[in-house]
Amino acid sequence: MAEISKDRLRNVPFTEELTDEQVDTLLPKVRAMSLDARKSLPDGDKASTLFYFVESGHLKVQAQDPTQHRTSYRDAGEGEYIGLYALITGMPAVVEATATRDSTLLAFPVELLHRYLVAGVRPQAVQRGEVLFEQDQTADFLYFVVEGKLRIERKVEAPGGQALTLRRSAGPGEYLGRYALITGE
């Protein structure tokens, strides 16, 4: 891994959200790395606290949430990120990524980025029977379930005007409040 310049770091889209002081603190901790085609991220089978920006190339990514209950598979190309679970939760997460073409990535330490970009994340214990938010209420937070199980109920009107209650549960590795966060509704 090699050191990078401040100008190169400022080319990463999320750095627009950072102050100059934050960039100066982050700069010596960020590393550029090259992966030849068919090579994988180092320590890909261990929980990582790194967040990657793909400067060039293409990778096949397998990411497991910090609870080890959910795994996602996707491609990541130029301008995309790897390691979102760790960034959002602030917890180490397993990320395996293999370059399908020669690739260049910037590796960021999650502990600083999490503090800078996701400062409002905090643990919240929920007691049995407690309501996080109602159906017609905008969720104030995006919730990531670390342990336990939550019941989700949504009342809908079926064709013909019949009222139905749809039920599902969310357990470790799942999110709640995603729709409200994205749409503001």
Salt bridges, closest charged atoms under 4 A:
ASP20 OD1 - ARG10 NH2 2.82
ASP24 OD1 - LYS6 NZ 2.85
ASP43 OD1 - LYS46 NZ 3.70
GLU55 OE1 - ARG8 NH2 2.49
ASP75 OD2 - HIS58 NE2 3.89
ASP75 OD1 - LYS60 NZ 2.90
GLU80 OE1 - ARG74 NH1 3.88
GLU153 OE2 - ARG151 NE 3.14
GLU153 OE2 - ARG167 NE 3.15
GLU174 OE1 - ARG70 NH2 3.03
